[in-house]
Amino acid sequence: MPLYEMNCKFISPAKYEDEIKVLTSIKTLSRVRICFSYQVFNASNDKLLSTGETMHAWTDKALKLINPEKVIPDIDLILNKYIN
């Protein structure tokens, strides 16, 4: 899935030795794209470090847009369970 848009908001810094945790969720799912939402936390104190989103297009190996409901219905069904 090619990435076609991304944004990130840095809230607080992390140091090189800090352990972090990343929570990822599906924000939107459509016939041509999927949007993931991210929250990055300091693992030791649960302080929010950053938030972000990435948007990807559903394509085949030749980068032609596909409808996942028709081409990969089993994956589409699973992903639809995780929205909101």
C-alpha positions in Angstrom: 0.0 0.0 0.0 1.7 3.2 -1.1 1.8 6.0 1.3 0.4 9.2 -0.1 0.0 11.5 2.9 1.4 11.7 6.4 1.4 14.1 9.3 2.9 14.2 12.7 2.6 16.4 15.7 5.5 16.4 18.2 4.3 17.1 21.7 7.2 16.1 23.9 10.7 14.8 23.2 12.0 11.3 23.7 15.6 10.5 24.5 17.6 7.9 22.7 17.4 5.4 25.6 13.7 5.9 26.2 11.4 3.0 25.6 8.3 4.0 23.7 5.0 2.4 22.8 3.1 3.1 19.7 -0.7 2.7 19.6 -2.1 2.3 16.1 -5.7 2.3 15.0 -7.6 2.5 11.8 -9.2 5.9 11.5 -11.0 5.5 8.1 -11.3 2.7 5.6 -12.8 3.2 2.1 -12.8 1.5 -1.2 -9.6 3.2 -2.3 -7.7 4.2 0.9 -7.0 3.4 4.5 -6.0 5.9 7.2 -4.0 4.9 10.3 -3.9 7.0 13.4 -0.9 6.8 15.8 -0.1 7.8 19.3 3.4 7.6 20.7 3.9 7.3 24.5 6.8 7.2 26.8 6.5 3.6 28.1 7.7 4.3 31.6 5.3 7.1 32.5 2.6 7.0 29.7 3.4 10.6 28.7 2.1 11.4 25.2 5.0 12.2 23.0 3.5 12.6 19.5 0.4 11.9 17.4 0.1 11.3 13.7 -1.7 9.8 10.7 -0.7 8.1 7.5 -2.9 7.6 4.5 -2.4 4.7 2.1 -3.9 3.8 -1.3 -5.2 0.3 -2.0 -3.3 -0.9 -5.1 -2.1 -4.0 -6.8 1.5 -4.8 -7.6 1.4 -2.5 -10.6 0.2 0.3 -8.4 -3.3 0.3 -10.0 -6.0 1.3 -7.6 -8.1 -1.7 -6.4 -11.3 -2.1 -4.3 -10.3 -4.3 -1.4 -13.9 -5.4 -0.9 -13.8 -7.1 -4.3 -10.1 -8.1 -4.6 -9.3 -9.1 -1.0 -12.7 -9.6 0.7 -11.3 -11.6 3.6 -8.9 -8.8 4.6 -11.5 -6.1 4.0 -13.9 -8.0 6.4 -11.3 -8.3 9.1 -10.3 -4.6 8.8 -13.9 -3.4 9.0 -14.2 -5.0 12.4 -11.5 -2.6 13.8 -12.9 0.7 12.6 -13.8 3.0 15.6 
